[in-house]
Amino acid sequence: MAEGMDETRKPPIENGSAAAVGLTAPAAPQVPCGPLVESADIDEVLRRPVVDEEAWIEVIRKMDAVYAELVESQAELERKNAELEEAQRFISRVLGSMTDVLVVCDTEGRIQRVNEAMLRLTGWREEELLGRSLVELFTEGHRDKAGLLASRARGLEGPVTDCEVSLRAKDGSPVELAVNCSTCLDHAGRATGLVLVGRPVGELQHAYRELARAHEALRKMQQQLVFSEKMAALGRLVAGVAHELNNPISFIYGNMHALERYAQRLETWLRAVDDKVRDEELRRLRDELQLERILKDLRPLVEGTLEGAERVSAIVQELRRFSGRQREERASCALRPLVETAVNWVSRSTPEMPRVGIDCPEDLRVHVPRGHVHQILVNLLQNAVDVLAARRDGRIDITCGRDDGGRRAVLEVRDNGPGIAEADLPRIFEPFFTTKPIGKGTGLGLYVSYNMAGEIGGALEARNLPAGGAAFVLRLPLAEAQSGAGRGPAGEDASA
């Protein structure tokens, strides 16, 4: 009977139905409905009173579809896992390559991840740090900063930048870091912890010290270049300065000889008076000693001697301002005397000086250090003289005025030389740039003048003239008092 039951449960082999072979289908079996059956949507088929061949075919078809979906889902899952593993390996490589320290904490301030730089710097192992409170890694004196950083884990405050902290290494030694700290957010913008990135302060301090040393060396080099150019220019002007000093010194020397002769005559007269010589003898001696002439010449001699001494003093002061390293204070001074002095110095040291024309108002005053402007003018004039050395019709024109805004004085030095090559114009104020033969120029004159003009609140420009030649334009700050009322001749302004 059992075997007969087994035969009736088998699906028919031929003719497509059980009725074709004379079999009666039994009642539908009680098939349990599990997740797989439910997902295949075959539970209704299996609960039919009669399960024929078509029902079984439908069951198999749906089971195949479910299996195919499972296979596809498994393949997609494996692909996603591979991508996730590759992303994890990439992140690990990046973190391992970082030279900066990286620490990631959760919202409670417990360490979730660190990179190799953190482990190398502190000596801890990764398993010793994970799960520990970030505050525990800070030294005693920096626990307050640890609390400040930990507050970012809950997104309570904004990021922290360039904060110097001290961590405790495994051996107990402090590790100084300059850190940046910010809140870590999830895809929904909720705070999930903090990210701390730091760099050893020693490296930053070393970089800062190297930068400071380089800057100081550059500053000293610039000062040395300026002083060297001053000495070079002073050497070129020695002959002119010697001539400038020779005139007042010769004047003083002659006056002192005259005063010595007059002093001897006055001593003779005074001794005669002390000896109570008779009046007739005194009158004769007075005429013989020419006392009336002495009295007339005495004051002019003294005044001339003082004037010569003042001129020597002025020249010495100009030399000190020109060659000294001291920082000269700005003062209000007339511009024309500065121009005339510079022209005089250069002309005394030049065997064949080109013709020089000066067009400068007497009342034009600037607020500058006199020594700086004097050196700039000497450099510009000497440069023009060198350019015109081969020309017999060389001419230098110096014009002074005010700019359109009335805030600056404009001094222009023009020459009728060949001008400046267009390729050289952008480099004309670069250090050591010169078009002169080797040994004839240092390439520092215009460079020093350009920087010096900027230091005193002015500017120096160069351009070519349409008719030929070059022009250097010096702009200087005007003095507050522009009026020339009550001013004397240009020579009286020389010491202003």
Beta strands, then each sheet from edge to edge (+ up, - down):
strand 1: 101-105
strand 2: 111-114
strand 3: 160-168
strand 4: 174-185
strand 5: 191-200
strand 6: 331-334
strand 7: 355-359
strand 8: 365-368
strand 9: 395-402
strand 10: 408-415
strand 11: 459-464
strand 12: 470-477
sheet 1: 2+ 1- 5+ 4- 3+
sheet 2: 6+ 8-
sheet 3: 7+ 9+ 10- 12+ 11-
end
